């Protein structure tokens, strides 16, 4: 049996229709083949672009010898469906899984790739896989490790939802497990054992008492956060548990390194062992870099700090200043009522088109 042809996307359509078409291609993390095939097919039809595929990550770039190169990147994957497919347009709001995070931004980048054939600066477009899950699967991270030449540039724009404004830098993130042990016993004779769940009490007390730091960087105030995000333990309804685990997520300001963040957690939870299960560095705003400052001036957007981790950190590690700039309110990302305002789609598309052709 011949494999089904990839879904087609129309790069002559308007930005709202293209966003809806992308939303309607299911692309949960690690299941991006269909949308990656569609993007690759569309890009290979554009003669002014060189196209490279790496897994389910597509790179398309101009080579016009311009004095500056910008990288425009967006991820193709979404979180699992939550009753929010297919897309639907209600008035001036487009609803659907990924409409905000971040198929609206991907649609804008695809239209720019198709329509801006003689840009004032060379452009590298990156449409990548597996951003919504553990960092080991991230397609942009894989390129940064194995093919950094494909990401080379003077400035980068990540099309993450940012309320159609500029969000600079990003927080770092670290998840750790704290495990306590005890001794099993019948709950009717609890004094014969030791309750591992009760042993977590000092950890939970420490979390309740913790006062998150706020730090100003380049005129932007980043707010840290330390929270328990999971807890497990227990054997049976009549057994004193001998093991319990609490999972803690630390969102730290970009002036801390991962090593400094880890040391901070060790100080907060002194006496408990920490197992790091996931970690990614933050990204400094970099607004003083000439390319970043010029971009902010050109699009006329208000600048805010990015609360949360995004792949701008991948570019920061490569020495490339980067910002988040995309349609949609990030507060609606991953929600059942995820949506993007039509006005955001048009505004970001129009301003990027003017900037790239100025």
Long-range contacts (C-beta under 8 A, 24 or more apart in sequence): 6-34, 6-37, 6-38, 6-40, 6-41, 7-34, 7-35, 7-37, 7-38, 8-38, 8-41, 8-42, 9-38, 9-39, 9-42, 9-110, 11-42, 11-45, 11-46, 11-110, 11-111, 11-113, 11-114, 11-115, 12-114, 15-104, 15-107, 15-108, 15-111, 15-345, 15-346, 15-349, 16-89, 16-94, 16-342, 16-345, 18-107, 18-110, 18-111, 19-87, 19-94, 19-99, 19-103, 19-104, 19-107, 19-340, 19-345, 20-87, 20-89, 20-94, 20-96, 20-99, 22-98, 22-103, 22-106, 22-107, 23-85, 23-86, 23-87, 23-94, 23-96, 23-97, 23-98, 23-99, 23-103, 24-85, 24-86, 24-87, 24-96, 26-78, 26-81, 26-85, 27-76, 27-77, 27-78, 27-98, 28-77, 28-78, 28-79, 28-80, 28-81, 29-77, 29-78, 29-79, 29-129, 29-130, 29-131, 29-132, 29-133, 29-137, 30-77, 30-129, 30-130, 30-133, 30-137, 31-77, 32-56, 32-76, 32-77, 32-129, 32-130, 35-76, 36-76, 36-127, 36-129, 39-76, 39-106, 39-110, 39-127, 42-110, 42-114, 43-113, 43-125, 46-113, 46-114, 46-117, 48-117, 49-113, 49-125, 52-150, 54-139, 54-142, 54-143, 54-147, 54-150, 55-129, 55-139, 55-142, 56-128, 56-129, 56-130, 56-139, 57-126, 57-127, 57-128, 57-129, 57-139, 57-140, 57-142, 57-143, 58-125, 58-126, 58-127, 58-128, 59-124, 59-125, 59-126, 59-127, 59-143, 59-150, 60-113, 60-124, 60-125, 60-127, 61-122, 61-123, 61-124, 61-125, 61-150, 62-119, 62-122, 62-123, 62-124, 63-122, 64-118, 64-119, 64-122, 65-122, 66-119, 66-120, 66-121, 66-122, 67-121, 68-121, 68-122, 68-154, 68-155, 68-291, 69-121, 69-122, 69-123, 69-124, 69-152, 69-153, 69-154, 70-121, 70-122, 70-123, 70-124, 70-153, 70-154, 70-155, 70-156, 70-157, 70-291, 70-356, 71-123, 71-124, 71-125, 71-126, 71-151, 71-153, 71-155, 71-156, 71-157, 71-315, 71-320, 71-322, 72-109, 72-112, 72-123, 72-124, 72-125, 72-126, 72-156, 72-157, 72-159, 72-352, 73-109, 73-125, 73-126, 73-127, 73-128, 73-140, 73-156, 73-157, 73-158, 73-159, 73-311, 74-102, 74-105, 74-106, 74-109, 74-126, 74-127, 74-128, 74-158, 74-159, 74-160, 74-326, 75-102, 75-106, 75-127, 75-128, 75-129, 75-130, 75-131, 75-132, 75-139, 75-140, 75-311, 76-106, 76-127, 76-128, 76-129, 77-129, 77-130, 77-131, 77-132, 77-133, 78-103, 78-132, 79-132, 79-334, 82-335, 82-336, 83-336, 84-336, 84-337, 84-338, 89-342, 92-341, 92-342, 92-343, 93-339, 93-340, 93-341, 93-342, 94-339, 94-340, 94-341, 94-342, 94-345, 95-337, 95-338, 95-339, 96-338, 96-339, 97-338, 98-338, 99-328, 99-338, 99-339, 99-340, 100-161, 100-327, 100-328, 100-329, 100-330, 100-332, 100-333, 100-338, 100-339, 100-340, 101-160, 101-161, 101-328, 101-330, 101-333, 101-334, 101-338, 102-159, 102-160, 102-161, 102-326, 102-328, 102-333, 104-161, 104-326, 104-327, 104-328, 104-340, 104-344, 104-345, 105-159, 105-160, 105-161, 105-326, 105-327, 105-328, 105-348, 106-159, 107-345, 108-159, 108-326, 108-327, 108-345, 108-348, 108-349, 108-352, 109-159, 111-349, 112-349, 112-352, 112-353, 112-356, 115-353, 116-353, 116-356, 116-357, 118-357, 119-356, 119-357, 120-356, 120-357, 120-358, 121-154, 121-356, 123-356, 124-150, 124-151, 124-152, 124-153, 126-150, 126-151, 131-311, 134-278, 135-278, 135-279, 135-280, 138-311, 138-314, 140-311, 140-314, 141-311, 141-314, 144-314, 144-317, 144-318, 148-318, 151-314, 151-315, 151-318, 151-320, 152-318, 152-320, 153-320, 154-291, 154-320, 155-289, 155-291, 155-292, 155-295, 155-320, 155-321, 155-322, 156-312, 156-315, 156-320, 156-321, 156-322, 156-323, 157-295, 157-322, 157-323, 157-324, 157-325, 157-352, 158-310, 158-311, 158-312, 158-315, 158-322, 158-323, 158-324, 158-325, 158-326, 159-324, 159-325, 159-326, 160-306, 160-310, 160-311, 160-324, 160-325, 160-326, 160-330, 161-326, 161-327, 161-328, 161-329, 161-330, 161-332, 161-333, 161-340, 162-304, 162-306, 162-324, 162-325, 162-326, 162-328, 162-330, 163-328, 163-329, 163-330, 163-344, 164-301, 164-326, 164-327, 164-328, 164-343, 164-344, 164-347, 164-348, 165-301, 165-302, 165-303, 165-304, 165-325, 166-295, 166-296, 166-299, 166-301, 166-302, 166-303, 166-304, 166-323, 166-324, 166-325, 167-303, 167-304, 167-305, 167-306, 167-323, 167-324, 167-325, 168-218, 168-220, 168-285, 168-286, 168-287, 168-292, 168-303, 168-304, 168-305, 168-306, 168-323, 168-324, 169-217, 169-218, 169-220, 169-222, 169-254, 169-282, 169-283, 169-284, 169-285, 169-286, 169-305, 169-306, 169-312, 169-316, 170-254, 170-282, 170-283, 170-306, 170-308, 170-309, 170-310, 170-312, 170-313, 170-324, 171-222, 171-224, 171-251, 171-252, 171-253, 171-254, 171-282, 171-306, 171-307, 171-308, 171-309, 172-251, 172-252, 172-253, 172-254, 172-256, 172-258, 172-261, 172-279, 172-280, 172-281, 172-282, 172-309, 172-313, 173-249, 173-250, 173-251, 173-252, 173-278, 173-279, 173-280, 173-308, 173-309, 174-249, 174-250, 174-252, 174-258, 174-261, 174-262, 174-265, 174-276, 174-278, 174-279, 174-280, 175-229, 175-247, 175-248, 175-249, 175-250, 175-276, 175-277, 175-278, 175-279, 176-247, 176-248, 176-250, 176-265, 176-274, 176-275, 176-276, 176-277, 177-245, 177-246, 177-247, 177-248, 177-274, 177-275, 177-277, 178-203, 178-245, 178-246, 178-248, 178-269, 178-272, 178-273, 178-274, 178-275, 179-243, 179-244, 179-245, 179-273, 179-275, 180-243, 180-244, 180-245, 180-272, 181-242, 181-243, 182-240, 182-241, 182-242, 182-243, 182-244, 183-240, 183-242, 184-235, 184-239, 184-240, 184-241, 184-242, 185-239, 185-240, 186-238, 186-239, 186-240, 187-237, 187-238, 187-239, 187-240, 188-238, 190-240, 193-240, 193-242, 194-240, 194-242, 195-240, 195-241, 196-233, 196-241, 196-242, 196-243, 196-244, 197-233, 197-234, 197-241, 197-244, 199-244, 200-231, 200-233, 200-244, 200-246, 202-271, 202-272, 203-228, 203-246, 203-248, 203-269, 203-272, 204-228, 204-246, 206-268, 206-269, 207-248, 210-268, 213-253, 215-253, 215-255, 217-253, 217-254, 217-255, 217-284, 217-285, 217-305, 218-284, 218-285, 218-286, 218-287, 218-288, 219-287, 220-285, 220-287, 220-303, 220-304, 220-305, 221-305, 222-253, 222-254, 222-255, 222-305, 222-307, 223-253, 223-307, 224-250, 224-251, 224-252, 224-253, 225-249, 225-250, 225-251, 226-250, 226-251, 226-268, 247-277, 251-307, 251-308, 251-309, 252-282, 253-282, 254-281, 254-282, 254-283, 254-284, 254-285, 255-282, 255-284, 256-282, 257-281, 280-309, 280-313, 281-313, 281-316, 281-317, 282-309, 282-313, 283-310, 283-312, 283-313, 283-315, 283-316, 283-322, 284-316, 286-316, 286-321, 286-322, 286-323, 289-321, 291-321, 292-321, 292-322, 292-323, 295-323, 295-355, 296-323, 298-351, 298-354, 298-355, 298-358, 299-325, 299-351, 299-352, 299-355, 300-351, 301-325, 301-351, 325-352
